[in-house]
């Protein structure tokens, strides 16, 4: 069995990860994702898998998510949101902001999926499975379009080839599976955040949702129900 995260075995993404980890855009600060016609569960799991792989040993600390459910969208037999914004923060302070849904307008014309990786000294932009990316840094101040040579095998087949190599060498490598479980935990945290209207801290096994309340941000205070006076914090 293989976890089919196609981005991880794509030539351009492997090159991007190497450049970011080598410090070519400075210290990693933010990953911004725009994804039209998909959702947190069906496509977001792959995008979040890319994020947790990119940040490496910096674990996710908390997740905040808001979902629009007005059109009752479903995909692959699963009820999903119409539009969602998922906000992820690692323990080291790296952020991921992901907008997914039926109606998402991307910044780059003609691209339905966009990734921006922002560092302190530059940034990278790419378009999911399209084998190309733009690099902006000290060496390429006006931006360089880079199109690496594609791997001989891609997507699911590449994962299966890697697994066959592990079998032949009798040396299983669970790196991709572990990153997939980390991403799946973030997906679950996103839906829990929307359901309970709260910030969800990881790991989920120690998370306890707060009790439901009628607090409605932005409305006049009714003078009951407890709460904290922000002027005295």
Secondary structure, DSSP 8 states (H G I E B T S, - for coil): -----GGGG-HHHHHHHHHHHTTTTSSEEEEEEEEETB-TTTTHHHHHHHHHHHHTT--EEEEEEEEE-TT--EETTEE--SEEEEEEEETT--EEEEEEESS---SSTT-SEEEEEEETTEEEEE-TTSS-EEEESSTTTT-EEE-----SS-HHHHHHHHHHHHHHHT----HHHHHHHHHHHHHHHHHHHHHHTS-EESSGGG----------TTS---S-S----GGG-
